[in-house]
């Protein structure tokens, strides 16, 4: 990776850290062991950031979606769905690459040095396994909260309750450590969630962003907007020399020459920065369509 590419990567990580600090700026929560419950908490952040994190000043869109779908008062989260559609329409999975705190954690974990033979770029069944996140979105985020309810018709946030390692890391562990009463009530579910978190951390060292690739329902939603989002990639065929550098640089397994706006692309910019002829560029969809029409 050349100096410019390294500089761009450092800037992306700086932006990720800055955004994580801004969206988790309720620092007194880490002292008191209580979550912020002010009016801002009614607003969603674009990425996965647990509502129950002591520092979180806003809500996670997946948590909010489950809460409103599972509510006996509402059966569809028009605000939350509208928010995710708006974000997806503008940015697609740019959110995953730049605005998700858990994405940053996975990025840093994968930088832990290991012998190259232990780093897994792909494996048999990798592509098929990536469809799992869509199944998790459908079953755990939508169907279970909608149809499995208690006596008063209230559903549960099943993804947050049974799967989400983000909630365990950002909310569960800090709150349990800071509250004696919570420590006395932890049981098998807390242990199970910690097992999932530990496995996710260990696998993240070996595989780049396994949570984003195979599990994250928010990434599944935003991925659907990648081909049509306003912020997107374009490959200039006149400049491209088909050297393969972009595909080799992409840790998400995308080939920009074949599909510049793959469902798996997180807009991290590695392909753009490594391209020797600067054939890959950000462009608005309108600009892309105009150039396509001219050809």
N, C-alpha and C positions, 0 to 999 in steps of 0.2 A: 504494500500500500504506500503510495507516494505521500509527500508532505501535505499536499492540498487535500487529499482524501482523509488523512489523519486529522487535519485541522477541522474538516467538516464533521467528522465523527465525534470529535471532542465537543464541537459546538452543539451537536444534537444531544449528547449526554448532559451538557450544561443546561440546555433548555428543558430536558426531562427532569433534572434535579430541581430547577427553578419552579417548574409547574407543580411538582410534587410538594415542594415547600409551601407554595401559595395555597394549594388546595387542602393542605393539612397544617394550617397556620394557627389553629386553636391550641397553642402550646400549653396553656393552663390545664387542658384536659389530661395531659400526660402526668401532671402533678396530682390532680384531684382524682383521677381514675374515673372521670365521667365524660360522657360525650356531649358535644355542643348541640343544643336543641333550639337555636334561634331561628329567625325567619329565613335566613339564607339556606338552611337545611332543606327547605322545600324545593330548592333548585338542584338540578342534576349537573354533575361534571361530565365531560365527554367520555372519559376512560373508566376502567375498573378501579374504584377507590371506595373501600368499605364505609358504609354509613356509620358503623359502630366503632370506627377508629377514633380514639380519644382526640385526635387532632383534626379530624375531618370537618370542614366547614360547609360541605354540601353533600348531596346524596349520590349514590351509585345508580346509574340508570337501570341495571339489571335487578338490583334490589327493589328499586321503586316500581319497576314493571311487575314484579311478582306480588308486591304489596297491594297494588291497586287491582290486579287481576284477581287476587285471592280475597279481596274485601267483599263483604256482603252488601255494601252500599254501591259498589261499582263493579262492572264486569269487563270493562276495557279501559286501559290507561291511555286516554287520548292525548294528554299532555306529554307523558313519557314517550309514547310511540311517535308523536309529532316531533319531539326533541331529537330523537335518534334518527328519524328520517331527515330532518333538517341538517344535522351534523353529517350524516352519511352522504347526503346530496352535495354538500360543499367539499367534504374532505375524504370520504371513504375511509380506508384503513390508515390514513395518515395519523389518526388518533392513536392507533396501536404503536406506531413507530416513534411518536413525539410526545403524546399527552397521557400515556398510561403509566402510573407509578410501578405497577407490577411488571410491565414490559421492561422498564429500566432495571428492576431487580434481576430479571432473567438475563438481560444484556450483560450485566456485571458478573453474574454467576458464570456465564459461558466464557468469560475472559480469564477465568482461573486457569493457569497453565497446567496442561497435562500432555503426555506424549501424544503426538498426532494420531496414532492408531487407536487411541481411546476416544477421540472426538468423532461422533457419529454424524455424518452429513445427511445420509439417507439410509433406508433399510427396506427390505421386502415388506410390502404392505403399508409403507409410509403414506402414499397417495390415498389409499382407501381409508386409512385411519383418520385422515383429515376431515372426512365427512362426519365423524363422530360429534364434532361441535354443533352441527346443525341438528342432530338428533337430541343432544342435550338441551339445546334451545327449545325445541318443540316439546319435549317430554317434561323436563324439570322446571323450565321457566314459564311455560304456558299451560300445558294440559294438566299437570298435577295440581298447581295452585288453583286452577279453575274448577276442577271436578272432585278433588279430594278435600273435603271441608269438614269443619266440626259441626256441632249441633246447631249453631246459629248461622251456619253458612260461610264461616270464615276459613279461607285457605291458608296454607303455610308457604313460606318462601323456600321451597324444597332444594333449589340449587344452593342457596346460601347455607341451608341447614345441613345438607348431606355432602356437598362436594367442594364448594368454593375455598381454595387455599388462601385467596386474597383476604377474605374475612377473618380467617384464622390468624394470619400473620399481622394484619393491621388492627383488628378489633379484638379477637378472642384472646390471644396471648397477652397483650398489654392490659386488658381489663381484668383478666384473672390474676395477673401479677400485682395489680394495684388495688384489688379489692379482696379483703379477707372472706367476705360472705360468698363471693363467687368461687373462691378456691375450695370452699367447703361443699359446693354443690356440683363440681365437675364430675362427669361420669364417662361412660363408654363413648358417647357421641363426641365429646371434646377430644378423647384419645384418638378416635377414628379420624377426625379432622386434622389432628396433628400428624398422623401417619401419612395422610394425603399430602400435607404441606412438606414433610420431610422428603417424601418420594419426589415431589415436584422440584424441590431444591436440588436434590442429587441428580435427577435426570437433566435439569437445566445446565448443569456443569458439562454434561456429555453431549446434549442435543440443544441446538439453538432454539429458544422460546417454545418448549413443548406445550406449555399451557395455551399459548396463542395458536399453535398449529392444530391441536387436537381437542381442546376442552372449552375454550372461552366462547360463551354464547354471544357476548357483545361483539367480538371479532367476527363471528358468524353473521351477525346483522350488518355490520359495516362492510363486510366483504361483498355483499350483494350490490353495493353502490359503487364499488371500485370501477366497473366498466363505464359508468355514466356520471361519476362525480365531477364537479366543476374543476377541482384541483386534481390533475391527472398527469400521467407521463405520455410523452410522444417520442417515438424513435424516428429520426430523420433518415430515411432510406438512402438518401444521396450521400450522407456522411458515413453511415455504417459500413464497416469493412468485414463484418461477420467474423470478428476475431474470437468471440466467445468469452471475452473478459468479464462482461456484465453478468452472464449466467454463472460463471465461476465465482464471482464475488458475492452473489445473492445467497444468504444463509437461509432464506425461506424457500429455496428451491425453485425460484421463478426464472424464466428466460425472457427478458424484456423484448428481444428481437421477435420471438414468436407471439408474445402477448404482453404488451407493455403495461397493461392494467389487469393483471391476473388477480383472481379472488384472494390469493395468498400474499400479495404485495402489501407491505406495511409502509411504503413510501419512505424508507429509511435513508435513501439516497446513495447507498453503496454502489449500485450499478451506474448511476449518473456520475459519481465522482471518479470511478475507475475507468470510464470510457476514454480511450486515447484520442478519439476524434470528436468528442463532445457531441455525439449523435443523440444522446438522451437528454430531454429537457422537460421541465414543468410547463404545462400550458393549460389555459382555460379550455373547456370543452368547445366553446364557440369558435375559438381560434383553430382548434384541431379540426373541426368540421369544415371550416372555410378552406383550410389547406387541402383537406381531402377532396372537397368539391372541385378545386382548381385542377387537381390531377385527373 
